[in-house]
Amino acid sequence: MTLQPGLLLTDLYQLTMLQAYLEQGMEETAVFEFFVRRLPPTRGFLMAAGLEQLLDYLEHLHVSAKELEWLTETGRFSRAFVEYLERLRFTGDVHAMPEGTVFFPEEPIVRVTAPLPQAQLIETRLINLLHFQTLIASKAARAV
C-alpha cells in the first residue's frame, strides 16, 4: 500500500523547529526511539506494526509543488527553508522490531538515526503510522 507522502502531514511546531535548526546550523546526527511508556489498562502486551508503511513514507518523502506554494504563501518560512524542503530526501537509518513482534513498555520499537532536521520532521508522521497500526495489530492478536 503506497500512502501519499504528504510532508505537511505534520504540525506547525515541527516545521518551525526544523527551520530554527537549519538557521542555527544544527544538522548533526540525532537518534530517537519510538516506545510506549505504559500499557493500556486491559493489555498485557502490544504488537509492533506499521514498519512497512513507515519505510514507504521515508522512501518517498518529498514536498509537492502545492505544499511548497502553501509554505511560501504563509509568510512564516524563509526562502532558504522552502528551498531546503524542495531538495529534502530522507538519508537516515531505521532499526525496528520485525512486524508482529510482541513488546512491552519502555522497549524501543523503532530507532531512527538521521540528521536532526530530518529526524524532527518525520516524528509526527512516524508516531501516527506506528500508533494506529500497532493498535490494530494488538487488538487483532487478542481476538484470535
C-alpha positions in Angstrom: 0.0 0.0 0.0 1.6 3.3 -1.1 0.5 6.2 1.0 0.6 9.8 -0.2 3.8 11.0 1.3 2.5 14.5 2.2 5.3 16.2 4.0 2.9 18.6 5.6 1.1 15.8 7.4 2.7 17.1 10.5 2.1 20.0 12.8 3.4 23.6 12.6 5.6 23.1 15.6 7.7 20.5 13.7 8.2 22.9 10.7 9.0 25.8 13.0 11.6 23.7 14.9 13.1 22.5 11.6 13.6 26.0 10.3 15.2 27.0 13.6 17.6 24.1 13.5 18.6 25.0 9.9 19.0 28.7 10.8 21.3 27.8 13.7 23.3 25.3 11.6 22.1 22.4 13.8 22.4 19.5 11.3 24.3 17.0 13.4 23.1 13.4 13.7 20.3 12.7 16.1 18.9 9.4 17.4 15.3 9.0 18.6 13.3 6.0 19.7 9.6 5.2 19.5 8.3 3.3 22.5 5.3 3.3 24.8 5.6 4.3 28.5 2.8 2.0 29.8 0.3 -0.5 28.5 -3.4 0.3 28.2 -5.3 -0.9 31.4 -6.6 -4.2 29.9 -3.5 -5.2 27.9 -0.6 -7.5 28.9 1.4 -6.7 25.7 1.3 -4.8 22.4 2.3 -6.0 18.9 4.6 -4.0 16.7 3.1 -3.0 13.3 3.4 -0.2 10.8 7.0 -0.6 9.7 6.2 -1.2 6.1 4.1 2.0 5.9 6.8 3.9 7.8 9.6 2.8 5.4 7.4 3.5 2.4 6.8 7.0 3.7 10.5 7.6 4.3 11.5 6.2 0.8 9.1 8.6 -0.9 9.5 11.6 1.3 9.3 14.8 -0.7 7.5 18.1 -0.8 4.9 18.6 -3.6 4.8 21.8 -5.6 1.4 22.7 -3.9 3.0 22.2 -0.4 5.9 24.4 -1.3 3.5 27.0 -2.6 1.5 26.9 0.6 4.6 27.2 2.8 5.7 30.2 0.8 2.3 31.9 1.0 2.1 31.6 4.8 4.9 34.1 5.1 6.2 32.1 8.1 9.1 30.4 6.4 12.3 31.8 4.8 13.1 31.2 1.1 16.2 29.2 2.2 13.9 26.9 4.3 11.5 26.3 1.4 14.4 25.5 -0.9 15.8 23.1 1.7 12.5 21.3 1.8 12.3 21.2 -2.0 15.6 19.2 -2.1 14.8 17.1 1.0 15.2 13.3 0.9 15.4 11.0 4.0 19.1 9.9 4.4 18.9 8.3 7.8 18.8 4.8 9.1 15.9 2.9 10.7 16.2 0.0 13.0 13.0 -1.7 14.1 11.4 -4.7 15.6 10.0 -7.0 13.0 6.3 -6.7 12.2 4.2 -8.8 14.6 6.8 -8.8 17.5 5.2 -8.7 20.9 6.7 -5.8 23.0 6.3 -4.2 26.4 6.6 -0.7 27.9 9.9 1.1 27.5 11.2 -1.2 24.7 12.2 0.7 21.6 10.1 -0.4 18.7 11.8 1.8 16.2 15.1 3.7 16.4 15.8 6.5 13.8 19.3 7.9 13.2 19.3 10.9 10.9 20.4 14.5 10.6 18.5 16.4 13.2 16.2 18.3 10.8 15.1 15.1 9.2 14.5 13.4 12.5 12.5 16.3 13.7 10.4 16.4 10.6 9.4 12.8 10.5 8.5 12.5 14.2 4.8 13.3 13.9 4.1 11.0 10.9 6.1 8.2 12.5 4.0 8.4 15.6 0.8 8.4 13.6 1.7 5.5 11.4 3.1 3.2 14.2 0.4 4.1 16.8 -2.5 3.2 14.6 -1.0 0.1 13.0 0.1 -1.2 16.5 -3.3 -0.5 17.9 -5.0 -2.6 15.2 -2.4 -5.4 15.3 -2.6 -5.6 19.1 -6.5 -5.8 19.1 -6.4 -8.5 16.4 -3.9 -10.6 18.4 -6.4 -10.5 21.3 -9.3 -11.6 19.1 -7.6 -14.7 17.7 
